[in-house]
Amino acid sequence: MKLYRFLSDDDTSAFCHKVTAALNKGWALHGGPTYAFDAARGVMRCGQAVVKEAPGDYTPETKLGEH
């Protein structure tokens, strides 16, 4: 099955660590990153889609973060 996740966080090193951890678990970048201002909180937010091939069949109960 092909898995998709969209990672997001405030524009801090925590976001970079989140993406780096996914890459080290075998996820691959999908498209370019996004960057937007969250006016309600007054902070910049980052996002990055990642994909991964995994064994098994997808169901809505699939725990994406465990792959």
C-alpha positions as CSV (number, residue, x, y, z in Angstrom):
1,M,0.0,0.0,0.0
2,K,1.1,3.6,-0.5
3,L,0.8,5.8,2.6
4,Y,0.5,9.6,2.7
5,R,1.1,11.9,5.6
6,F,1.1,15.7,5.8
7,L,3.4,16.9,8.5
8,S,3.0,20.4,9.9
9,D,4.3,22.5,12.8
10,D,5.3,26.0,13.8
11,D,8.4,27.3,12.0
12,T,10.9,26.0,14.5
13,S,13.5,23.3,14.6
14,A,10.8,20.9,15.9
15,F,9.3,20.9,12.3
16,C,12.7,20.0,10.8
17,H,13.2,17.3,13.4
18,K,9.7,15.9,12.6
19,V,10.4,15.7,8.8
20,T,13.9,14.3,9.5
21,A,12.5,11.6,11.7
22,A,10.0,10.6,9.0
23,L,12.8,10.5,6.3
24,N,14.8,8.2,8.6
25,K,11.8,5.9,8.9
26,G,11.7,5.4,5.1
27,W,9.2,8.2,4.2
28,A,10.0,10.2,1.1
29,L,9.3,13.9,0.4
30,H,6.3,14.4,-1.8
31,G,6.2,17.9,-3.5
32,G,7.6,21.0,-2.0
33,P,7.2,22.4,1.5
34,T,4.5,25.0,2.4
35,Y,4.9,28.0,4.5
36,A,2.0,30.2,5.8
37,F,1.2,32.7,8.5
38,D,-1.2,31.6,11.2
39,A,-2.9,35.0,12.0
40,A,-4.8,33.6,14.9
41,R,-1.7,32.6,16.7
42,G,0.7,35.1,15.1
43,V,3.3,32.5,14.0
44,M,4.6,31.1,10.8
45,R,3.7,27.4,10.1
46,C,5.5,24.9,7.9
47,G,4.1,21.8,6.1
48,Q,5.5,18.9,4.1
49,A,3.8,15.9,2.5
50,V,5.6,12.6,2.7
51,V,4.8,9.2,1.1
52,K,5.9,5.6,1.8
53,E,5.3,2.1,0.3
54,A,4.4,-0.4,3.1
55,P,3.2,-4.0,3.1
56,G,-0.5,-4.8,3.8
57,D,-3.8,-3.3,2.8
58,Y,-4.9,0.2,3.7
59,T,-7.8,0.7,6.0
60,P,-9.0,3.9,7.7
61,E,-7.7,2.4,11.0
62,T,-4.1,2.3,9.6
63,K,-1.8,4.1,12.1
64,L,0.3,6.1,9.6
65,G,2.8,7.3,12.2
66,E,3.7,3.7,13.1
67,H,5.1,2.9,9.7
